[in-house]
Amino acid sequence: MNINGWPSELAYFIVFIAAAIEGEVVFVTASVLVSLGRLDAVGVLVAGALGGSAGDQFYFYAFRGRLSRWLSRFPSIARRQNAVSSRVKQHSNILILASRFLPGLRIAIPIACAYAHVPAFRFSTLNLISAFGWAGTIMLIVAYGGPVWMARIGLPGWWGILVPAVFMVLFFRWLGRASTQLEDPNAE
């Protein structure tokens, strides 16, 4: 498909990069374009999932070596290293699988897993599964389920696509804010 004269590969590359850096807004937009028939669903799903996973794994692998030792130089972190590592190791599978769905913790969870020495194969595998679940859920709601549900309540056409898309973006923004407040209770 062609969006405003762009080669289709560029659109999927942009979805990949945006999912690696930010996540929801561009992916929701791409899902809207899938709903309109302007982009291929499989291409968007794969580009978004791989991009999201690549972004998470960047932090995990970056903090497995020297950066992990650098973190240990901070007394407040060093004092808690054993407790944090123990807790992260104990709940690593659930944390990794949930991380894609927790915008405010997407950087913190991979770093914590690296710091706790979670095996790389486990992190990468579970993170990729999480990324495909995240991308599939958003696409299902925005591109397919949302327009059908909206048409049933009398909002066909653009409204049927726009309402679920806006809902998803607002939901992930709210979730990101709530996740950040869990990290720092003084955050607004």
C-alpha positions in Angstrom: 0.0 0.0 0.0 1.1 3.6 -0.6 0.6 6.4 2.0 1.0 9.8 0.5 3.5 8.6 -2.1 5.8 6.8 0.4 7.1 3.4 -0.4 5.2 0.9 1.9 8.4 -0.4 3.4 9.1 3.1 4.8 5.7 3.1 6.7 6.5 -0.2 8.3 10.1 1.0 9.2 8.5 4.1 10.8 6.2 1.9 12.8 9.2 -0.2 13.9 11.3 2.8 15.0 8.4 4.5 16.7 7.4 1.4 18.6 11.0 1.0 19.8 11.2 4.6 21.0 7.7 5.6 22.1 5.1 2.9 21.5 1.4 3.6 21.4 0.6 6.8 19.5 2.2 5.8 16.2 1.2 2.1 16.6 -2.5 3.2 17.2 -2.3 5.4 14.1 -0.9 2.5 12.1 -3.7 0.4 13.4 -6.2 3.0 12.2 -4.6 2.9 8.8 -5.0 -0.9 8.9 -8.7 -0.4 9.6 -8.9 1.9 6.6 -7.1 -0.6 4.4 -4.1 1.6 3.8 -1.6 -0.7 5.6 -1.3 -4.4 5.9 -2.3 -5.8 9.3 0.5 -8.4 9.4 3.2 -5.9 8.4 2.0 -3.4 11.1 1.7 -6.2 13.7 5.2 -7.5 13.0 6.9 -4.1 12.7 5.2 -2.9 15.9 6.0 -6.0 18.0 9.6 -6.2 16.8 10.1 -2.5 17.3 8.6 -2.6 20.8 10.7 -5.6 21.8 13.9 -4.0 20.3 13.3 -0.9 22.4 12.9 -2.9 25.6 15.8 -5.2 24.9 18.1 -2.2 24.2 17.9 -1.2 27.9 18.2 -4.8 29.1 21.4 -5.5 27.1 22.8 -2.0 27.8 22.5 -2.5 31.5 23.9 -6.1 31.7 27.6 -5.0 31.8 29.3 -1.8 32.7 26.1 0.2 33.2 25.0 -2.3 35.8 28.3 -1.9 37.7 27.8 1.9 37.3 24.4 1.7 39.0 26.1 -0.2 41.9 28.2 2.9 42.6 25.2 4.7 44.0 24.9 3.9 47.7 21.1 3.9 47.8 21.0 1.4 44.9 23.9 -0.7 46.2 22.2 -1.1 49.6 19.1 -2.5 48.0 20.8 -4.6 45.3 20.2 -7.9 47.0 16.6 -7.2 47.9 15.8 -5.8 44.4 17.6 -8.6 42.6 15.8 -11.2 44.7 12.4 -9.8 44.2 12.9 -9.2 40.4 14.3 -12.8 40.0 11.3 -14.2 41.9 8.8 -12.4 39.7 10.8 -12.0 36.5 8.5 -13.9 34.2 5.4 -11.8 35.2 7.4 -8.6 35.1 8.7 -9.3 31.6 5.4 -10.3 30.2 3.6 -7.3 31.7 6.3 -4.7 30.8 5.0 -4.0 27.3 1.7 -3.1 28.9 3.1 -0.7 31.5 4.3 2.4 29.7 5.8 4.1 32.8 7.9 1.0 33.6 9.1 0.0 30.2 12.6 1.2 30.8 12.7 0.3 34.5 11.7 -3.3 34.2 14.4 -4.3 31.6 17.0 -2.4 33.6 15.9 -4.2 36.8 16.0 -7.5 35.0 19.5 -6.8 33.7 20.6 -5.7 37.2 19.1 -8.9 38.7 21.0 -11.0 36.1 17.8 -12.5 34.6 19.0 -14.9 31.9 19.2 -13.2 28.5 17.3 -15.9 26.7 14.4 -15.8 29.1 14.2 -12.0 29.0 14.4 -11.9 25.2 11.9 -14.7 24.6 9.3 -13.5 27.1 9.7 -9.9 26.0 9.1 -10.9 22.4 5.9 -12.8 23.4 4.8 -9.7 25.4 5.5 -7.4 22.4 3.3 -9.5 20.1 0.6 -9.6 22.8 0.8 -5.8 23.1 0.7 -5.2 19.4 -2.1 -7.8 18.8 -4.2 -6.3 21.6 -4.0 -2.8 20.3 -4.6 -3.8 16.7 -7.5 -6.0 17.6 -9.2 -3.2 19.5 -8.4 -0.3 17.2 -8.5 -1.9 13.8 -11.1 -4.6 14.2 -13.1 -4.8 17.4 -13.5 -1.0 18.1 -15.1 -0.2 14.7 -17.5 -3.1 15.0 -18.5 -2.2 18.5 -18.9 1.5 17.7 -21.1 0.7 14.7 -23.4 -1.4 16.9 -23.9 1.6 19.2 -24.5 3.9 16.3 -21.0 5.4 15.6 -20.1 4.1 12.2 -17.4 5.3 9.8 -14.7 7.5 11.1 -16.2 7.8 14.5 -16.0 4.0 14.8 -12.3 4.1 14.1 -11.5 7.3 16.0 -13.1 6.6 19.3 -11.3 3.3 20.0 -8.0 4.9 18.8 -8.3 7.9 21.1 -9.4 5.6 23.9 -6.3 3.4 23.5 -3.9 6.4 23.5 -5.6 7.9 26.6 -5.7 4.6 28.4 -1.9 4.0 27.8 -1.1 7.6 28.8 -3.1 7.1 32.0 -1.5 3.7 32.7 1.9 5.3 32.1 1.1 8.0 34.6 -0.2 5.5 37.2 3.0 3.3 36.7 5.2 6.3 37.2 3.3 7.2 40.4 4.0 3.7 41.7 7.7 4.3 41.2 7.6 7.9 42.7 4.6 8.6 44.9 5.4 12.3 44.7 4.9 12.4 40.9 1.9 14.2 39.5 
